[in-house]
Amino acid sequence: MKNFFTYGEKIFLRAVDIEDSDFLAWCFNSPYMRETFFTNLPTNFSVQEEIIRKLYKNNTEYVPFIICDKQTEESIGITAFHRIDFVSRAAIFSIIIPDKDNWGKGFGKEATKLMVDYGFNILNLNRIQLHVFAENKAAISIYESVGFSKEGLLRQAMYHNNKYCDFYVMAILREDFYKSEKGHSV
């Protein structure tokens, strides 16, 4: 496992490196990712390379990891904490696995578990939240299985494919994580 930060049964997470610029551009341009993240602007290698160069210079608000298949060591996605607030001890979680061939294999669930564990046990967060398209049943199921709860509905929060779409706000709190068996097994 090259340069791993943490690992589970099927995957490992590693720091983003400059060589990941092409992979990240592909992730963010992937039609499947654009469909679930509702993005509309393209990116390229040069843009991603510049972001990576700035990433580890005085940055404490954004912590991304490349998700890698443990068997092949291939990059299969990216996961991150955004807007980390060390006073409120809160962060926003995201995950992208852009290739449909890697869906349904447990990679997303395991990456989510690893990130939640990292957030509570290493970063000492109290709250991890996310926004998810209300019709993304697969993602909602994964988040709930890890311990996230629906806290609210953002009605008509984004415009996509000629309609306004609702999003759930979901979160997991430190106390709930430790009360559950999820807090003791990754």
Sequence and secondary structure as in RCSB ss.txt:
>XXXX:A:sequence
MKNFFTYGEKIFLRAVDIEDSDFLAWCFNSPYMRETFFTNLPTNFSVQEEIIRKLYKNNTEYVPFIICDKQTEES
IGITAFHRIDFVSRAAIFSIIIPDKDNWGKGFGKEATKLMVDYGFNILNLNRIQLHVFAENKAAISIYESVGFSK
EGLLRQAMYHNNKYCDFYVMAILREDFYKSEKGHSV
>XXXX:A:secstr
 TTEEEE SSEEEEE  GGGHHHHHHHHH HHHHHHH       HHHHHHHHHHHTSS  S EEEEEEETTT  E
EEEEEEEEEETTTTEEEEEEE   GGGTTSSHHHHHHHHHHHHHHHTS  SEEEEEEETT HHHHHHHHHHT EE
EEEEEEEEEETTEEEEEEEEEEEHHHHHHSGGGG  
